[in-house]
């Protein structure tokens, strides 16, 4: 039986989706309280797919080193901007 593996294009899309979902879950729940199942659900992937992209949730954080400040700035600004739109 042959198991189809995703091509390189699919992998390039999946890794950032997992990283982005992880950051949202980390911000909402804290790093320690976040489980791999929570990340997989948020990214709409299986645990197997998570581990195909990252070795651990620590590895997800390491992948954000270069853009962490920008990601946090965006995550913090989005809710504030949404609230500003609701002001009468």
MODELLER restraints for C-alpha pairs under 7 A, 6 or more apart:
rsr = mdl.restraints
at = mdl.atoms
rsr.add(forms.Gaussian(group=physical.xy_distance, feature=features.Distance(at['CA:15:A'], at['CA:53:A']), mean=5.70, stdev=0.5))
rsr.add(forms.Gaussian(group=physical.xy_distance, feature=features.Distance(at['CA:17:A'], at['CA:43:A']), mean=6.02, stdev=0.5))
rsr.add(forms.Gaussian(group=physical.xy_distance, feature=features.Distance(at['CA:18:A'], at['CA:43:A']), mean=5.18, stdev=0.5))
rsr.add(forms.Gaussian(group=physical.xy_distance, feature=features.Distance(at['CA:19:A'], at['CA:60:A']), mean=5.91, stdev=0.5))
rsr.add(forms.Gaussian(group=physical.xy_distance, feature=features.Distance(at['CA:21:A'], at['CA:39:A']), mean=6.29, stdev=0.5))
rsr.add(forms.Gaussian(group=physical.xy_distance, feature=features.Distance(at['CA:21:A'], at['CA:42:A']), mean=5.53, stdev=0.5))
rsr.add(forms.Gaussian(group=physical.xy_distance, feature=features.Distance(at['CA:21:A'], at['CA:43:A']), mean=5.22, stdev=0.5))
rsr.add(forms.Gaussian(group=physical.xy_distance, feature=features.Distance(at['CA:22:A'], at['CA:39:A']), mean=5.28, stdev=0.5))
rsr.add(forms.Gaussian(group=physical.xy_distance, feature=features.Distance(at['CA:25:A'], at['CA:34:A']), mean=6.66, stdev=0.5))
rsr.add(forms.Gaussian(group=physical.xy_distance, feature=features.Distance(at['CA:25:A'], at['CA:39:A']), mean=6.54, stdev=0.5))
rsr.add(forms.Gaussian(group=physical.xy_distance, feature=features.Distance(at['CA:26:A'], at['CA:34:A']), mean=6.15, stdev=0.5))
rsr.add(forms.Gaussian(group=physical.xy_distance, feature=features.Distance(at['CA:37:A'], at['CA:47:A']), mean=6.71, stdev=0.5))
rsr.add(forms.Gaussian(group=physical.xy_distance, feature=features.Distance(at['CA:40:A'], at['CA:46:A']), mean=5.66, stdev=0.5))
rsr.add(forms.Gaussian(group=physical.xy_distance, feature=features.Distance(at['CA:40:A'], at['CA:47:A']), mean=5.90, stdev=0.5))
rsr.add(forms.Gaussian(group=physical.xy_distance, feature=features.Distance(at['CA:40:A'], at['CA:50:A']), mean=6.46, stdev=0.5))
rsr.add(forms.Gaussian(group=physical.xy_distance, feature=features.Distance(at['CA:54:A'], at['CA:60:A']), mean=6.45, stdev=0.5))
